[in-house]
Amino acid sequence: MKIEVICIYCESGSVSGEPLTQFTVSGTWAMDDALGRQLKPWPFFRKVPGYSESYFANHCPHCGAAQDDLYLHSEPDQPLYSIPRAAPGSIKLTALVGQIQLSGDESFEI
């Protein structure tokens, strides 16, 4: 069964003061209100309570199960591993307005 999942993809930004381009953010544990408002059209991307802290994840719209970022981002055959190199039509980009701030783990290709 296919479900829609989202990720935060940044054309540019900074991580710990260092500039980066074309990177994704997974394991998001905090985001500013501006990003939260812009993500409202995707209610299945929401907080999952964790043991030490909660984090944001995609959820199955049918059963409600959290979809672990590990299985979406970490290997070359996974859908969000390399957005710039994804097959045409496999990923839809939706632009966000303005700058956003969030806390999570960045991933980028060298």
N, C-alpha and C positions, 0 to 999 in steps of 0.2 A: 504494500500500500504506500503510495507516495503522499508526502505531506510537504507543505511549504515551511521552509526554515529561513531565518534571516541571520545575518551577521553584520557587524559594524566594519565597514571597509573604508579606509582613509586614503585619499589620494596624497595627502600631505598632513604632517603634524609633527609633534615632538614627543619624545619619550625621555624622561629624566634630563630635559634640557637639550637633547640631541635631536636634530631634524631627521625625519624619516619620510619616505615616499612609498606609496602603494603597499600598505600593510593592513592586516586585519587585527581585530581585538577580540579575544575570546576570554572565557573565565571572568567576565565582567562582574565586579562586586559593587561598583558605585557609578552613578552617572548624574550629571546635572539635570535640573528641571527642564532646560531647553531640549535636551535629547529625549527625556522621558515623554514630553508632550509630543514630539515628532514620531515617537514609536507607538503611540496609541492605536494606529490602524492595525497593528500586529499584536493582538491581545494574547497570543500563544507564546510570545516572548516575554517572560515574566520571572519574578524572583522565585528561587527554590530555597527553602530553608536548609541551611547546612549545619554541620555539627559545631563548627566554631564561628562561622559567619555565613550569611546567605549570598547567593550569586544569581545572576540572570541566565536563563537558558530557554531554548525553544521547548515547547511542549506539544505533544500529540493532540490535535483537535478532537480526536475520537475517544481516546482513553485517558488523556491528561498526563501521561508519563513524560517526565523530563527527557529531552534528547541531549545526551552528554556531548559537549563541545569536542571532547577528545576524538569522537568518531566522525566529526564533521571537518576538522581542521588539520589533523596531525600527519596524515599520510598522503602521498601523491595521488592515490586513486579516490580520495574523498572529495566531496563536492565543493568545499570551501578552502581547499589547500592552496590553490593558486588562482585567484580571481582573474588577474590579467591574462592568464593562459587558458581559461576555461573555454570549453567548446561553445561556438556561437549559439546563442539562444538558450543556453543552459542556466544562465544567471541573469536576472533583471536587476539593474542598478536603479535605485531611487535616491535622488539627491536630497540631502538635508540642507536646511537653511542656517547660515551663520556658523560660528565656531561652537564646538561642544567640548565638554571635559568629561572624562570617564576614567575609571581605574580598572585595569584588567591586565591580561597578558598579550603582548604584541607578537605578531608573527609576520615575517617577511622573507622574501627570497634574496639571496646574495647574488 
